[in-house]
């Protein structure tokens, strides 16, 4: 039975919420209300609904009725002004996430400067499985249960590095508790492990990043870690002398963990570890201008480049602007935000400039910027993909993320990789990607004694061929279908050297090898994959 509008809990999910918050469903379109009424017989608009339930109804509208009706429903539920500091679109909505998938059964490890045990991670149940301090050789750890109140040395110091880690962890896996579920991450039901790496002098060195990854390598299975997100940069290294961070990433990935890293924020052709790691998913920045209009999307000034092995970075881009994250509790900004919103509620227009300057969204949240937040968004998508299909390997996840991305119009390929991530498309591809043991190959291409084998996942083709510079792009080698969506092509091993190649699908569509990170420009505005024959 529906609760009266004066209730302090949502009539749909039972979550605690003030009557004024529940009344916001009054903005919702007739289609959204009809969706809620169909899902909850006996409920009516006057009963009220929390923002999280309205958001879920809108996302179901996207799944069933398409983008046009979805966008109209969003604008009617929240009549947003793209220039208003307090009008940021929630991440699951802007990335068209599937509301059925939220990282259940998956643990995401966040590696950052420091952390804070925020309500968005600890209420109504604690989802912080462990806290680790890898900033010194004497690695410390504490583990927690779902009913624990997680605490660790310095948890309440409220230092700026804690704010950064709080924001990245909440962007990935926060449940939006202090926004009634509205500003939640894409893995809002995942467990988390928090690994700190900043030392007492405020530095993050490559040695501490390696320690963090080594600890995860040893404990990931026990804690169920499947995804690692790093929103930091280490120390520059000489690419000719090797890189211990890249080697540590490779070991973690070999263990079955997908590693996601931020590309950096300087907008230059330069990468520092861990963004240099060939086996990681490096994520660049995107500015969607707080809008659903794909024509308005532009790249953000994130870093890009190639690894020593020729792999292009980033692999994909994700929002690095207008991303909503919690304010660190107990800080001066939180106190100021509360007062500003109280004045705004009394109709004081003088506060708007300060709200915009501080990027305040609610008394408890602000929108932030940087690839530090693009990376955990991508990590949240990966957690949802693994909930949809736990059998996915890190290599296959990298391929599917690129396949699910949408090219950013007019943007250089080397700066956007496969393009802008869409959560719903990525999880749909993950759900459909079911293969036998033969699809679990480590790499492509595979150079053997007298031949080279190319393997491709592609469900949308009926004919696949591989062409390359080993014979001046002539005589394409036809691929054979190993199973539905899995193709193999072979060529005779060419002389030592580096060759460009692409797949040709159905005679008219060119595709680089998504499983091979080594790429180069093809001279026609696209990219070739690179085959290195020793």
C-alpha positions in Angstrom: 0.0 0.0 0.0 1.3 3.5 -0.9 2.5 5.7 1.9 1.0 9.2 2.3 3.0 12.1 0.8 3.9 13.3 4.3 5.9 10.1 5.0 9.7 10.3 5.5 10.4 7.2 3.4 10.0 6.4 -0.3 6.7 4.6 -1.0 8.5 2.5 -3.7 11.8 1.4 -2.1 11.4 2.3 1.5 14.5 4.5 1.6 14.4 7.4 4.1 13.8 10.7 2.4 12.3 14.1 3.4 8.8 14.9 2.1 10.2 17.7 0.0 12.5 15.3 -1.7 9.8 12.7 -2.4 7.6 15.5 -3.9 10.2 16.1 -6.6 8.6 13.3 -8.6 6.0 15.9 -9.5 8.4 17.1 -12.2 8.3 13.7 -13.9 6.7 13.2 -17.3 3.5 11.2 -17.8 5.6 8.4 -19.4 7.9 8.2 -16.3 4.9 8.2 -13.9 3.2 5.5 -16.0 6.4 3.4 -15.8 6.4 3.7 -12.0 2.7 2.9 -11.7 3.2 -0.2 -13.9 6.1 -1.3 -11.7 4.3 -0.6 -8.4 0.6 -1.3 -8.6 -1.3 1.1 -6.3 1.3 3.8 -6.4 0.3 7.3 -7.5 2.3 10.4 -8.2 0.9 12.1 -5.0 2.6 9.3 -2.9 6.0 10.7 -3.8 9.2 8.8 -4.9 12.9 9.2 -4.2 15.2 10.4 -6.9 16.8 6.9 -7.2 13.5 5.3 -8.1 12.7 8.0 -10.6 16.2 7.6 -12.2 15.7 3.8 -12.5 12.3 4.4 -14.2 14.0 6.7 -16.7 16.8 4.2 -17.5 14.2 1.5 -18.1 12.5 3.9 -20.5 15.8 4.2 -22.3 16.1 0.4 -22.6 12.6 -0.1 -23.8 11.6 3.0 -25.7 14.8 4.6 -27.0 16.8 7.8 -26.5 14.2 10.4 -27.6 11.7 9.5 -25.0 14.4 8.9 -22.4 15.9 12.4 -23.0 12.5 14.0 -22.8 11.8 12.2 -19.5 15.1 13.3 -18.0 14.4 16.9 -18.8 10.9 16.7 -17.4 12.1 15.0 -14.2 15.0 17.4 -13.7 14.7 20.6 -15.9 18.4 21.1 -16.0 20.3 24.2 -17.1 23.6 23.0 -18.6 25.3 26.2 -17.4 24.0 26.0 -13.8 26.4 24.7 -11.2 23.6 22.9 -9.4 22.2 21.1 -12.5 24.7 18.3 -13.2 23.2 15.2 -14.8 23.8 12.0 -12.7 26.4 9.8 -14.2 24.2 6.7 -14.9 21.8 8.9 -16.9 24.5 10.7 -18.9 26.1 7.3 -19.8 22.8 5.5 -20.5 23.5 2.8 -17.9 21.5 -0.4 -17.5 19.8 0.0 -14.1 19.8 -3.8 -13.7 23.6 -3.8 -13.4 25.5 -2.2 -10.5 28.6 -4.3 -9.9 26.9 -6.9 -7.6 29.3 -9.6 -6.6 32.4 -7.7 -7.8 35.1 -6.0 -5.7 36.7 -2.8 -7.1 40.1 -1.8 -5.8 40.9 2.0 -5.8 44.5 3.1 -5.6 44.8 6.7 -4.7 46.6 9.2 -2.4 44.3 8.6 0.7 40.6 7.9 1.5 37.7 8.7 3.7 34.9 6.3 4.8 32.0 8.2 3.4 28.3 7.3 3.9 28.1 6.6 0.2 30.3 3.6 0.8 29.3 2.6 4.3 25.5 3.0 4.5 23.1 1.4 4.7 25.7 -1.4 4.8 29.5 -1.1 4.8 31.0 -2.0 1.4 34.6 -1.2 2.3 36.2 -4.7 2.5 39.7 -3.5 3.3 41.9 -0.4 3.8 45.6 -0.7 2.8 48.5 1.7 3.3 51.2 0.9 0.7 53.0 4.3 1.0 55.9 2.7 2.9 57.7 -0.7 2.6 55.9 -1.8 5.8 52.4 -2.3 4.2 49.6 -2.0 6.7 46.0 -3.3 6.2 42.7 -3.5 8.0 39.7 -5.6 6.9 36.0 -5.0 7.6 32.7 -6.7 7.5 29.4 -5.5 6.1 28.2 -4.5 9.6 31.4 -2.7 10.6 32.1 1.0 10.9 35.4 1.1 9.0 38.2 3.1 10.7 41.9 3.3 10.2 44.8 5.5 11.3 44.2 9.1 10.2 40.7 8.4 8.8 39.3 11.6 10.4 42.2 13.9 9.6 40.3 15.4 6.6 43.4 16.1 4.6 43.1 17.2 0.9 44.5 13.8 -0.3 41.6 12.1 1.4 39.2 14.3 -0.5 40.7 13.1 -3.8 40.4 9.4 -2.8 36.9 10.0 -1.5 35.8 11.4 -4.8 37.3 8.7 -7.0 35.9 5.9 -4.8 32.5 7.4 -4.8 32.5 8.1 -8.5 33.2 4.5 -9.1 31.1 2.8 -6.5 29.3 5.3 -4.3 25.5 4.7 -3.8 24.6 8.3 -3.5 23.3 7.8 0.0 23.5 11.5 0.9 21.6 12.4 -2.3 18.8 9.8 -1.8 20.5 7.6 -4.5 20.6 10.2 -7.2 24.3 10.9 -7.5 25.5 7.3 -7.4 28.4 5.6 -9.3 28.0 3.0 -12.0 29.1 0.2 -9.5 26.9 1.3 -6.6 26.5 -2.2 -5.2 30.1 -3.3 -5.6 32.5 -4.0 -2.7 35.6 -1.8 -2.5 39.2 -2.1 -1.4 41.0 1.2 -0.7 44.7 1.3 -1.2 46.7 4.5 -0.1 50.0 5.3 -1.7 50.9 8.9 -0.8 53.8 9.2 1.7 54.1 11.7 4.6 55.9 14.2 2.3 53.0 14.2 -0.1 54.7 12.2 -2.8 53.4 9.3 -4.9 56.4 7.3 -6.1 56.5 4.4 -8.5 57.7 2.1 -5.7 54.5 2.7 -3.7 52.4 2.1 -6.8 54.2 -1.2 -7.3 53.7 -2.1 -3.7 50.0 -1.4 -4.0 49.7 -3.6 -7.1 51.8 -6.4 -5.5 49.5 -6.4 -2.5 46.5 -6.7 -4.8 48.2 -9.5 -6.7 48.6 -11.4 -3.4 45.1 -10.7 -2.0 42.8 -10.2 -4.9 41.4 -13.7 -5.0 40.6 -13.7 -1.3 38.8 -10.3 -1.5 37.1 -11.0 -4.9 38.9 -8.1 -6.6 38.2 -8.1 -10.4 38.8 -4.4 -11.2 41.6 -2.0 -10.2 41.3 1.8 -10.7 44.3 4.1 -10.4 43.6 7.9 -10.5 47.2 9.0 -10.1 50.5 9.5 -11.8 53.9 8.2 -10.7 57.4 9.3 -11.7 58.6 9.7 -15.3 60.9 6.9 -16.5 63.2 6.3 -19.4 61.2 4.1 -21.8 64.4 2.3 -22.8 65.3 1.1 -19.3 62.0 -0.6 -18.5 59.2 0.3 -16.1 58.5 -1.5 -12.9 54.9 -0.1 -12.7 54.1 -1.4 -16.2 55.5 -4.8 -15.2 53.4 -4.8 -12.0 50.3 -4.0 -14.0 51.1 -6.9 -16.4 51.3 -9.3 -13.5 48.0 -8.2 -12.0 46.3 -8.4 -15.4 47.7 -11.9 -15.9 46.0 -12.8 -12.7 42.6 -11.9 -14.2 42.2 -8.3 -13.0 41.2 -5.5 -15.3 43.3 -2.4 -14.6 42.0 1.1 -15.4 44.2 4.2 -15.2 43.8 7.9 -15.7 45.8 9.4 -18.7 46.7 12.7 -17.0 45.4 16.2 -17.4 48.0 18.3 -19.2 46.7 17.8 -22.8 50.2 16.9 -24.1 51.7 13.9 -25.9 53.3 12.6 -22.8 52.5 9.7 -20.4 53.8 8.7 -17.0 53.2 5.4 -15.2 50.8 3.8 -14.8 49.2 5.4 -17.9 52.1 3.9 -19.9 51.1 0.3 -19.1 50.3 -1.6 -22.3 48.0 -4.0 -20.5 45.9 -1.4 -18.7 42.9 0.5 -20.0 44.1 4.1 -20.1 41.2 6.5 -20.0 41.3 10.1 -21.4 38.9 12.9 -20.7 35.7 14.0 -22.3 33.5 17.1 -21.9 29.9 16.2 -22.7 28.9 19.8 -21.7 26.3 18.4 -19.2 24.1 17.6 -22.2 22.6 14.6 -24.0 23.3 16.2 -27.4 26.1 14.0 -28.9 27.0 16.9 -31.3 28.1 19.0 -28.4 30.6 16.4 -27.1 34.3 17.5 -27.2 37.6 16.1 -25.9 39.0 17.4 -22.6 42.7 18.3 -22.4 44.0 14.9 -21.3 47.3 13.3 -22.1 48.0 10.9 -24.9 50.8 9.1 -26.7 52.3 5.7 -27.4 53.9 3.1 -25.1 57.4 1.9 -26.0 55.8 -1.1 -27.6 53.7 1.1 -29.9 50.4 0.8 -28.1 48.3 3.9 -28.5 46.9 5.6 -25.4 44.2 6.3 -24.3 42.1 3.3 -25.3 38.8 5.3 -24.6 37.6 8.6 -23.2 35.0 9.2 -20.5 33.5 12.2 -18.8 36.1 14.3 -16.9 33.9 17.3 -16.4 30.5 17.8 -14.7 31.1 14.6 -12.7 29.3 14.7 -9.3 31.2 13.6 -6.2 30.8 14.1 -2.4 32.2 17.0 -0.5 34.6 15.8 2.3 32.4 15.8 5.5 33.5 18.1 8.3 35.4 20.6 6.1 34.8 24.3 5.8 33.4 23.8 2.3 30.7 21.5 3.6 29.7 24.0 6.3 29.6 26.8 3.7 27.6 24.7 1.3 25.0 24.1 3.9 24.6 27.8 4.6 24.5 28.7 0.9 21.8 26.2 0.1 19.8 27.4 3.2 20.0 31.0 1.8 19.1 29.8 -1.6 16.0 28.0 -0.2 15.0 31.4 1.3 15.2 33.0 -2.2 18.5 34.8 -1.8 19.9 35.3 -5.4 23.2 36.5 -4.1 24.4 33.0 -3.4 24.2 31.7 -7.0 27.7 33.1 -8.0 29.4 31.3 -5.1 27.5 28.1 -5.8 28.7 28.2 -9.3 32.2 29.1 -8.4 32.4 26.2 -5.9 30.6 23.9 -8.4 28.1 22.9 -5.7 25.3 20.6 -6.7 23.7 20.0 -3.3 24.8 20.8 0.3 26.8 17.5 0.2 28.0 17.2 -3.5 29.9 19.2 -6.0 30.9 18.5 -9.6 34.6 17.9 -10.3 37.0 17.6 -13.2 40.0 15.6 -14.4 40.8 12.2 -15.8 41.0 11.1 -12.1 37.2 10.8 -12.4 37.1 9.5 -16.0 39.1 6.4 -14.8 36.7 5.4 -12.0 33.7 5.9 -14.3 35.3 3.4 -16.6 36.1 1.1 -13.7 32.4 1.2 -12.6 31.4 0.2 -16.2 33.8 -2.7 -16.0 32.3 -3.9 -12.7 28.8 -3.8 -14.3 30.1 -5.7 -17.3 31.5 -8.4 -15.0 28.2 -8.7 -13.1 26.6 -9.2 -16.5 29.2 -11.8 -17.6 31.7 -12.9 -14.9 33.6 -15.0 -17.5 35.0 -12.0 -19.3 38.8 -11.7 -19.3 40.8 -8.4 -19.0 41.7 -8.7 -22.7 38.1 -9.2 -23.8 37.0 -6.3 -21.6 39.5 -4.0 -23.3 38.1 -5.1 -26.6 34.5 -4.6 -25.6 35.1 -1.2 -24.1 36.5 0.0 -27.4 33.7 -1.7 -29.4 31.1 0.0 -27.2 32.7 3.5 -27.6 31.3 6.2 -29.9 33.8 8.3 -31.9 34.0 11.9 -30.9 33.4 13.9 -34.1 36.4 15.8 -35.4 38.7 14.7 -32.6 42.2 13.3 -33.4 42.2 9.5 -33.2 45.4 9.5 -31.1 43.7 11.5 -28.4 40.4 9.6 -28.2 41.3 6.0 -28.9 38.1 4.1 -29.6 36.0 7.1 -28.5 33.5 8.0 -25.8 32.3 5.2 -23.4 28.6 4.4 -23.2 27.8 2.2 -20.1 24.6 0.6 -21.5 26.3 -0.4 -24.7 29.3 -1.9 -23.0 27.1 -4.0 -20.6 24.9 -5.1 -23.5 27.9 -6.3 -25.4 29.2 -8.0 -22.2 25.9 -9.8 -21.6 25.9 -11.2 -25.2 29.5 -12.2 -25.3 29.4 -15.9 -24.6 32.0 -18.1 -26.1 33.7 -21.4 -25.6 37.2 -22.0 -24.3 38.7 -21.3 -27.8 37.9 -17.6 -27.5 40.1 -17.2 -24.4 43.3 -16.4 -26.3 46.0 -14.3 -24.7 46.9 -12.1 -27.6 46.5 -11.5 -31.3 48.3 -11.8 -33.6 50.2 -14.9 -32.6 53.6 -15.3 -34.4 54.5 -19.0 -34.9 57.4 -20.7 -36.6 56.0 -20.7 -40.1 52.7 -18.7 -39.8 50.9 -15.8 -38.1 47.4 -16.3 -36.7 45.0 -13.5 -36.3 42.0 -13.8 -34.0 39.0 -11.5 -34.0 35.8 -11.3 -31.9 33.1 -9.8 -34.2 29.4 -10.8 -34.0 28.2 -8.4 -36.7 30.0 -9.8 -39.8 29.4 -12.7 -42.2 32.8 -12.5 -43.9 36.1 -11.5 -42.4 39.5 -11.1 -44.1 42.9 -9.7 -43.0 45.0 -7.4 -45.2 48.4 -6.0 -44.5 51.6 -4.4 -45.8 53.5 -7.8 -45.8 52.2 -8.1 -49.4 51.2 -4.5 -50.2 47.6 -5.1 -49.0 46.9 -7.6 -51.7 45.4 -11.1 -51.6 43.4 -10.9 -48.4 43.5 -13.9 -46.2 40.0 -15.2 -45.5 39.2 -16.0 -41.9 37.3 -19.1 -40.8 34.6 -18.9 -38.2 35.7 -20.9 -35.1 32.3 -20.3 -33.4 29.6 -17.7 -33.4 31.4 -14.3 -33.4 34.9 -15.7 -33.3 37.2 -15.7 -36.4 40.7 -16.9 -37.2 42.8 -15.9 -40.2 46.3 -17.1 -41.0 49.1 -15.9 -43.2 52.6 -17.3 -44.0 55.1 -15.8 -41.7 56.7 -12.8 -43.4 60.4 -11.7 -43.0 61.4 -9.9 -39.8 60.0 -6.4 -39.6 56.9 -4.4 -38.6 53.8 -4.5 -40.7 50.5 -2.7 -40.7 47.2 -4.6 -41.0 43.4 -4.4 -40.7 40.4 -6.6 -40.9 38.0 -6.2 -43.7 34.4 -7.1 -42.8 31.9 -8.0 -45.4 33.9 -6.4 -48.1 33.2 -2.8 -47.1 34.1 -2.1 -43.4 37.6 -1.8 -42.1 38.4 -2.6 -38.5 41.7 -2.5 -36.5 42.5 -5.4 -34.2 40.9 -4.5 -30.9 43.0 -7.0 -29.0 46.3 -5.5 -30.3 47.2 -2.2 -28.7 50.1 -1.5 -31.1 48.8 1.0 -33.7 50.0 3.6 -36.1 48.2 6.2 -38.3 47.3 4.8 -41.8 47.7 8.1 -43.6 44.0 8.3 -44.4 42.6 9.5 -41.0 42.4 6.1 -39.5 44.8 3.6 -37.8 46.5 0.4 -38.7 47.3 -2.3 -36.2 50.9 -3.3 -36.1 52.4 -6.8 -36.5 56.0 -7.2 -35.2 57.8 -10.2 -36.6 61.1 -10.9 -34.8 
